[in-house]
Amino acid sequence: MQVLLASPRGFCAGVNMAIEALELALRSLPTPIYVYHEIVHNKHVVHHFRDQGVIFVEELSEVPKGSTLLFSAHGVSPEIRQLASERNLRAIDATCPLVTKVHLEAIKYANQGFTIFLIGHEGHDEVIGTMGEAPEAIVLVETPEDVDRLEVAAEDQVAYLTQTTLSVDDANRIIERLKKRFPKITSPPKDDICYATQNRQEAVAVLADEADLTLVLGSQNSSNSQRLAELSRESGVPAHLIDGPQDINPEWFKNVNTVLVTAGASAPQVVVEEVLDLLRSDYNATIVPRSLREENVSFPLPRELRSG
């Protein structure tokens, strides 16, 4: 068996920053450390920190007053920030700067009186946080069909934003429909879908044609990982989203000669290596690295953790 190992894959700069922030908080601040929602959408990462005593919460009422609370990479709404302040929590903001960019755009457009169409998935942590910036001005749009049902008071005062981890193709289909329906719609100055999401999707789009099967390392609640598997399937290549080697089914490899392996932006390299080890030992796999572009992006730690 031949394994095409896609690059870029795995951790993006926002995930790296959030994980480094939590590791530093564990080393330098009184424990326990609380995290609002999962630090990133990956079981392996969450279990790793839970084993070190980190407590993940869904409600701020679960956090004792005066404790340390870290906001996850997906961002939070102003309401959550206010609640944290009222509970006298030491808040550390590990929101990805690319998510913060979308929040700031939402605030700007809302202050200018725009109706904002947010392209994204209902219930996703990032979408909840963004909509919380201007709930009275933001309308969630999940599909092109949703566009046809939109009703606004002023069709020349509309703008769109997108969740950062969407499928580029899916988002573009909705954007095209929005532009047809609202010819004067305002778009963000730069794409909201993050560089890492786009790069990982590009790698799958290019390499899937050479494979008989795609394995995507990532958790089921990881939006960007789900998109990678969907992209492969749309290319006609079966794909499975897995957390690690324990999820692999030998039945998948019947009549398979070439496997594409990639990882979502919140999946650690250690689980990629574990899968490659299994493919080597059980299927005598030869690993062929395939790199489409280099990534050299990094984000600074949250200001609450910077020394000096």
C-alpha positions in Angstrom: 0.0 0.0 0.0 1.1 3.6 -0.7 0.1 6.4 1.7 0.1 9.9 0.4 0.7 12.1 3.4 -0.8 15.5 2.7 0.7 18.8 3.8 -0.4 21.2 5.1 -2.3 19.2 7.7 -3.0 19.3 11.4 -2.6 22.1 13.8 -3.1 25.7 12.5 -1.7 28.8 14.2 -4.8 29.5 16.1 -4.9 26.0 17.6 -1.2 26.1 18.4 -1.7 29.4 20.2 -4.7 28.2 22.3 -2.9 25.0 23.3 0.3 26.8 24.2 -1.8 29.3 26.2 -3.4 26.5 28.2 -0.1 24.7 28.8 1.5 27.9 30.1 -1.5 28.6 32.3 -1.1 25.2 33.8 2.5 25.8 34.6 2.3 29.3 35.9 -1.1 29.9 37.5 -3.0 28.4 40.4 -5.0 25.3 39.5 -7.5 24.2 38.7 -7.7 25.9 35.3 -11.2 26.1 33.8 -11.9 26.3 30.0 -15.2 27.5 28.6 -16.2 24.8 26.0 -13.5 22.5 24.5 -10.2 24.3 24.0 -10.3 23.0 20.4 -12.6 20.4 18.8 -10.5 17.4 19.3 -11.0 14.4 21.7 -7.3 13.6 22.0 -6.4 17.2 23.0 -9.3 17.5 25.4 -8.5 14.2 27.1 -4.8 15.2 27.3 -5.7 18.4 29.3 -8.4 16.7 31.3 -5.8 14.2 32.5 -3.8 17.2 33.7 -6.6 18.5 35.8 -8.2 21.1 33.4 -11.9 21.4 33.9 -14.0 22.0 30.8 -17.4 23.7 31.4 -20.4 24.6 29.4 -21.8 27.1 31.9 -19.9 29.8 33.8 -22.0 29.0 36.9 -19.8 25.8 37.1 -16.7 28.0 37.6 -16.1 29.1 41.3 -15.8 32.9 41.7 -12.2 34.2 41.4 -11.0 31.2 39.4 -9.0 31.2 36.2 -11.0 30.7 33.0 -9.7 30.3 29.5 -11.8 31.1 26.5 -11.4 28.6 23.7 -10.0 29.2 20.2 -13.6 29.5 18.9 -14.3 32.7 20.7 -17.2 33.8 23.0 -19.9 36.4 23.0 -19.8 39.7 24.9 -22.5 38.2 27.3 -20.0 35.5 28.3 -17.2 38.1 28.9 -19.6 40.1 31.0 -20.6 37.1 33.1 -16.9 36.2 33.6 -16.3 39.8 34.8 -19.3 39.6 37.2 -18.0 36.4 38.7 -14.5 38.0 39.2 -12.9 35.3 37.0 -9.4 35.7 35.8 -10.2 35.4 32.1 -7.6 34.4 29.5 -8.7 35.0 25.9 -7.3 32.3 23.6 -9.7 33.2 20.8 -8.1 32.7 17.4 -7.3 36.2 15.9 -9.0 35.2 12.7 -12.2 34.6 14.6 -11.7 37.9 16.4 -11.5 39.5 13.0 -15.0 38.2 12.1 -16.3 39.5 15.5 -14.9 43.0 14.8 -16.4 43.0 11.3 -19.8 42.0 12.8 -19.6 44.9 15.2 -18.6 47.3 12.5 -21.4 46.4 10.1 -24.0 46.4 12.9 -22.9 49.9 14.0 -23.4 51.0 10.4 -27.0 49.8 10.4 -26.4 46.7 8.2 -28.3 43.4 8.3 -25.5 40.8 8.5 -25.8 37.4 6.9 -23.5 35.0 8.8 -22.7 31.9 6.7 -22.1 29.1 9.1 -23.5 26.1 11.0 -26.1 26.5 13.7 -24.9 25.6 17.2 -21.2 25.8 16.3 -19.2 27.5 19.1 -17.8 30.1 16.7 -21.2 30.9 15.2 -22.7 31.4 18.7 -19.9 33.7 19.7 -20.1 35.8 16.5 -23.9 36.1 16.6 -23.6 37.3 20.2 -21.8 40.4 19.1 -24.9 41.8 17.4 -27.8 39.4 17.8 -30.4 41.9 16.6 -28.5 42.4 13.3 -27.2 39.0 12.4 -29.2 36.3 10.4 -27.7 32.8 10.1 -27.5 31.4 6.6 -26.6 27.7 6.3 -27.6 26.8 2.7 -28.1 28.4 -0.7 -31.8 27.7 -0.2 -31.9 29.8 2.9 -31.0 32.8 0.8 -34.3 32.6 -1.1 -36.2 32.9 2.2 -34.4 36.0 3.5 -36.4 39.1 4.1 -34.8 42.4 5.1 -36.1 46.0 5.4 -33.3 47.6 3.4 -31.8 45.4 0.7 -29.0 47.9 0.0 -27.9 47.7 3.6 -26.8 44.1 3.9 -23.4 42.4 4.4 -22.1 38.9 4.7 -19.6 37.2 7.0 -18.5 33.5 7.2 -17.6 31.0 9.9 -13.8 30.5 9.5 -13.9 26.7 9.1 -16.3 26.3 6.3 -15.9 24.4 3.0 -14.7 27.1 0.6 -16.9 25.6 -2.2 -20.0 25.5 0.0 -19.4 29.1 1.2 -18.9 30.3 -2.3 -22.2 28.7 -3.5 -24.0 30.6 -0.8 -22.1 33.9 -1.5 -23.0 33.7 -5.2 -26.6 33.2 -4.3 -26.5 36.2 -1.9 -24.9 38.4 -4.6 -27.6 37.5 -7.1 -30.3 38.2 -4.6 -28.7 41.3 -3.1 -26.6 43.0 -5.9 -25.4 45.7 -3.5 -24.3 43.3 -0.7 -21.1 44.3 1.1 -18.4 41.7 1.5 -15.6 41.6 4.1 -12.3 43.2 3.0 -10.6 39.8 3.2 -12.0 36.3 3.1 -13.2 35.1 6.5 -12.4 31.4 5.9 -9.0 31.0 7.4 -5.8 30.3 5.5 -5.4 26.9 7.2 -8.9 25.7 6.4 -8.4 26.7 2.7 -4.9 25.1 2.5 -6.1 21.8 3.9 -9.0 21.7 1.6 -6.8 22.5 -1.4 -4.5 19.6 -0.5 -7.4 17.1 -0.4 -8.9 18.5 -3.6 -5.6 18.1 -5.4 -4.4 14.7 -4.0 -7.7 12.8 -3.6 -7.8 12.0 -7.3 -4.6 9.9 -6.8 -6.1 7.9 -4.0 -8.6 5.1 -3.5 -9.4 6.1 0.0 -9.0 9.1 2.3 -8.4 9.0 6.1 -9.0 12.4 7.8 -7.7 12.7 11.4 -10.1 14.7 13.4 -13.1 14.6 15.8 -16.7 14.4 14.7 -17.4 17.8 16.1 -14.6 19.5 14.1 -16.2 21.5 11.4 -13.1 21.9 9.3 -12.3 18.1 9.6 -15.8 17.2 8.5 -15.3 19.4 5.4 -12.1 17.5 4.4 -13.9 14.2 4.4 -16.8 15.7 2.5 -14.5 17.2 -0.1 -12.9 13.8 -0.8 -16.3 12.1 -1.1 -17.4 14.9 -3.6 -14.3 13.9 -5.6 -15.6 10.3 -5.8 -13.1 9.0 -3.2 -14.5 7.3 0.0 -13.4 9.1 3.1 -13.5 8.3 6.9 -13.1 10.9 9.7 -11.3 9.2 12.6 -9.8 10.2 15.9 -7.0 7.7 15.7 -6.0 4.1 14.8 -8.6 2.6 17.1 -11.3 3.8 14.7 -9.8 2.1 11.6 -11.8 -0.8 10.1 -9.8 -3.3 8.0 -12.8 -3.7 5.7 -12.1 -0.2 4.3 -8.8 -1.4 2.7 -10.2 -4.1 0.4 -9.0 -3.4 -3.2 -7.3 -0.2 -1.9 -3.8 0.5 -3.2 -3.3 4.2 -2.3 -4.5 6.0 0.8 -4.5 9.7 1.3 -3.9 10.7 4.9 -4.6 14.2 6.2 -5.6 15.9 9.4 -7.9 18.7 10.4 -6.6 21.9 11.9 -7.3 20.7 15.5 -5.8 17.2 15.1 -2.4 16.7 16.7 0.5 15.2 14.8 0.9 12.4 17.4 -2.4 10.8 16.2 -1.2 11.1 12.6 1.9 9.2 13.5 -0.1 6.5 15.3 -2.2 5.9 12.2 0.9 5.8 9.9 2.5 3.3 12.3 -0.6 1.0 12.0 -0.6 1.3 8.2 3.1 0.4 8.1 2.8 -2.6 10.4 -0.5 -4.0 9.2 -0.4 -3.1 5.5 3.3 -2.7 4.8 2.6 0.8 3.8 5.1 3.1 2.1 4.7 6.8 3.2 5.0 9.4 0.5 4.9 13.0 1.8 3.1 15.4 -0.6 3.4 19.1 0.2 1.4 21.7 -1.7 2.5 24.8 0.2 4.4 26.0 3.3 2.7 27.5 6.3 4.7 29.9 8.5 1.9 31.6 10.4 2.1 32.1 14.1 0.0 34.1 16.6 1.1 35.7 19.9 0.0 34.3 23.2 -3.0 36.0 24.9 -1.9 39.3 26.4 -2.9 38.0 29.9 0.0 35.4 29.6 2.7 37.5 28.0 5.6 38.2 30.3 6.5 41.8 30.9 
